[in-house]
Amino acid sequence: MREPFPIGGQTIDPGTQKTVELPLSVLSDHTKVSMPVHIMHGRKPGPVLFVSAAIHGDEILGAEIIRRLVSKLTVEKVRGTLLLIPIVNTYGFIANSRYLPDRRDLNRSFPGSKSGSLAGQLAYKFMEEIVSRSDYGIDLHTAAIHRENLPQIRADLASSAVKDMAAAFGAPIILKTDIRDGSLREAAQAVGVNTLLYEAGEALRFNEFAVRIGVKGVMRVMQHLGMLHRRGFAQGANEPVMSKLSLWVRAPSGGLMRLLKGLGDAVEKGEVLSIVSAPLGHEEKELRAPISGIIIGRSNMPAVNQGDAIFHIAKVFDPGATDEDIQSLEKQLGSDPLFDTEIV
């Protein structure tokens, strides 16, 4: 029999699940703020995996992914321990804001400080209560407001363990990225907790395709780690495409933009991606692709200023084949019985 799992001054017995509220602070009007953590502590031994969302408070899509995981997973099926944190940055979530009330970015504040700023204290609490008890992590993100990302995993692929987790997740694209200073991923890696970053969708919006990729991706990683039976319900991932280079294409001038390409589209070097027009249409400029690849991010704002980032293109070996794989994955998830009860 496994030992009970300690967290937040409480203990969770093997074979049980429970939601624990971790106290964070008291606001100026004396409202108490806490961070909910749902723990599934399996009877059988296995690793501890945390899945976190809304480190940026307006990135709400990850909270929906975690909600569906809670509804679909049962503690009887889980080996090891699963920690689900749907809203890390409660302050920003309530305010529909990326940031905390002190205007700090939580994902640039790790590992934090017990007596530091509001962001520093929250980062410290997350490290002490969640990361220090974990072996692996998955951090769920979206693009910023008015931008949208194709479902993708961002990871430092120098670690074979992280690379294997990224492949198991099954997102269409794996993007090799450097770890940002002060990020959760950097702080977790520093203490030996291999962590993936999932990027998909847009801030303050739900995207069904991105949610479904996320739900199945987490379950695939759990299968990879031995936390779910390998003959379970999350099989059938397409082979993800790896990219080691990506770049943003920026607006050549200000004006009104007409998008000609969308997320997941294959583009050739020199192909026209959008057209920026003066408000009366007397002047137009074309935005062309500087490289061949796949569009993994784009702006959704039709009114642009010169220099605004419009398209994010990842260089891949065969853009056309990758485009077809993404379309195939959309059809596969659309007919997946795992999601029959979900409202699309």
N, C-alpha and C positions, 0 to 999 in steps of 0.2 A: 504493500500500500504506500502511495506517495504521501509526503508530508503536506500539511495545509500550506496554502500560498499566502504569505503576509503582504499586505499593501494598505497604506493609509490608516495604520493602526488597527486593521481588522485582519481576519484570517478566513480564507475560502477553502473549504474541505474538498478533497479529491472527489471528482464526479459531480460537482455542483457548479453553478454559475451565479454571479451576483454583480450588481452595479454598486460601485463605491464612489462617493463624492469626495474628491480631494479638495480641502479648503485652500483658497488662494489668497484672498484679501478682502478688505471692506472698502466699498466705494465712498465717495464724498458724502453721499446721502445716507451712509451707513448700511447700504445693501450688501449682504454677504455674497461673495462670488466663489464658485467652486468649479472643479473640472470633473465631469463624469467619466468613469472608466468601467467598462463591462468586462468581467473576467470569466473566461471559461476554463476551469481547472480540471483537465481530464484525469480519469483514474489511472491511465497507463502512462508510463514515463515518456518524455519527449522534450524538445526544446521549448523555450519561451519566445513567442513572436508578438511584437506590438504592431498595431496598424493604427496610424494617426491621421487626422484630417483637420482642416481649418486652422493650421498654424498661421496662415493668413486668413483673417476673419471673414473676408468676402468670398473665399474659395469653398463654397458650400457643397460642391458635387461629391467630395469625399465623404461627407456626413451621410449622404444618401447611400453610397456604397456600403458603409458600415451598417446602416440600418437594415439593408437587405441581407448582409452577412449574418446579423443577429437573428433574422427571421428564418434563414435557411440552414444554419448550422445548429447542431445540438451538441451539448457537452458530452453525450455518450459516444459521439463519433470522433471526438478530438483526443489525440495523444499529445501530451505536453500541456502547455498553457497558452491561451490566446488572450491578449490584452487589446481591447478595442476602445479607442479614444476618438469619438466623433467630432468633438469641438475642443481643440487645445486652446485657441485664443478666444475665450468667451467674450472678452471685452470688444474685440473687433467684430465678432459674429453678431452681437446685439446691435451694433452701430452700422452694420453693412460696410465695414471698413477693413482694408488690408491690415491696418496698423493698430497699435494699442493707443489708449488715451494719451500717453506721453509721446506719441508720434514715432515711436521706435518700431522697427521691423523685427518681429520676434525671431525670424529665421536668419537674422544677423546678430543675435544676442546670445547664442549658446557658447559655452556651457552654462553661462549665467553666474549669478552671485546671490548668496543668501540674503545679503544686505544691500544689494544694488538697486537699480531702477526697477520700475514695475515689470518691464520686459525681462530684465535680468533675473528677477525673483521667480517669474513664471518659468523661464528656461531652466533655472536651477531646480525648481520643484519637479519639472518633467524629467530631468536627468536623474534625480534622486529616487523618484517613485516609479518611473517607467523604464528608462533606459538601463539603469543599474541592475534591474531585475530581468533583463531580456538577453537573449542570444542573437536575435535577428530583428529587423524592423522594416516596415513598408510605410513610407510617408506619402500621403495623397495630396496632390496639388492640381490647380487649374492655371490657365493663362490669367493675366491681369484683366481688369475691367475693359470692355470693348475690344478684347482680343480673344482668339480661340485657338486651342491646340489640338492637333490630331493625337489620339492616344499614343503615348510613348513612354518608355522607361529611360531615365537619365541615370547613369552610373559611372563610377570609376572602375573600368574593366581590368585594372592591373591586378585586382584580387580575383582569383579563380572562383572563390565562393560566391562573390557578388555577381560575377559573370554568369555562373550557373543559375543563380536565382533570377537574374534578368531574363535569361532564355526561357526558364520555366514559366514566368509570368505570362508570356504569350502576347504582349502588345505588338502592334504592327512594326514599330520601329524601336530599336535600342540605340540611343545616342550617347556616345562616349563624351563625357563632360568632366571638367575639373571640378573639384569640390570647393564651394565658396566658403570664405572665412566667416566664422560665426554661425554657420548653418547647423541644423540638427544633424544632417548627414555627416558633417565633419566631426562634430562632438561625439556622435555615436561610434564612428569608425575609430576615433582616438582611444576609446575604451574597449575596442574589440567587438563591437556590435555591428555586423554587416547589415547595411541598410540600402534599400532601393528607394528611388524617388519616381512616383508615377505622375505624369503630367497629362491632363486631358480636359477638353471643354473650356468653358469661359467662366469668369467670376460672376457670382450672383445668378447663375443659370444652371439648369439641369440639361444634360444631353444623354439620351437613352443609350446610344451606342457606346459612349464613354463610360457610362455607369456599368453596362453589361461587361465590357472589357475588364473593368476594375474588379467587379465581383468574381468573375471567373479567374482573373489573374491572381488574386489573393489566394483562392482555393488551390490553384495550381502550385503556387509556391508552398503552401501547406503540404500538399502531396509530395513535392520535391523534398521537403524537410522531414517527411515521415509522420506528419501530424494528422493526415487524412489517408484513408486507404487508397492505394494507387489504382484500384479498379472502381473508383468512385465516379462522381457525376461531373467532374471538371476536365475531362480529357478532351482531346481533339483540337489542340492549339496548332495554328499554322506556325511554320518556322519564321521567327522574327528576322527582320533585316537590320543589319548593323551599319551604323554610320559613324565615322570618325571626324567628319567635318560638316559644319552647318554655318549658314550666315543669313543675316537679315538684309532684305532689299528695301531701300528707302525711297520715299516719294521724291521725284525730281523737282517738284514745285508744289505750291499750295493750290487748292481748288477743290472741285468735286470729283470723286473717284468712282469709276465704273470697274468693278471686279470682273475679270474674265476667267479666273481660275479659282478653284476651291481646295479645301483640305483634302489631302490624299492624292491630288492630281499629279501625274508625272509631267515634268516640263523639260524642254530642251534648252540648252544655252542659246540666248538670243531671242527666245519666244516671248511674245507680248503677254504680260500678266495682268495688266490693268491700264486704264487710260485716265489721266488727270486733266480735267478741263477747267477753264475759267468759268465763273458763274454764268456768263452769257454765251459760253461756248465758242468765243472767237479765237481761243488759243487752246491747243491740246498737246499733251506730252505723253509718250508711251513709257511704261515701266517694263523693262525687259529682264529676263532671267540671266544673271551673270554666270551661272553654272547649270549643268543638267542635274536633275534630282527629283525629290518628292517634296511637295509643300506640306510642312508639318505644323505651321502656325501662320495666322494671318490676322490683320486688323479688320474689325467689322464696322469701322467708322467711315462713312462716305465723305465727310468733310475732313480734309487733311491739310497739314502744313508741310512745307518743304523740310525734308529730313526725317519725317515720321517713318517709323518702321512699319512696313506693310505686309511683306511676306517673309516667312522663315523657311528656308529651303535646306534640306539635308541631302548631301551627296551620297548616292547609293550606286551599287554596281550596275543594276538593271532597273531604271525607273519604271519602265512599262510593266515589267513583271511584278514589281512591288505594288503598283496601282491595281493590277488585277487581283493580287492577294488580299488587298484591303477590301475590295468589293466582295470577294468571296467570303471574307470574315464577317462582313456586315450581313450577308444572306444567312450564313451559318448561325449567327447569334439571333437573327430575327426569327428563326424556326426552332430555337433551342427550347426543349420542354422545361428547362430550369427556370425560364422566365415566363411561363404560360400565365401565371397569376398576376403579372405586373401590368400596370396601365401604361401603354406607350403613348 
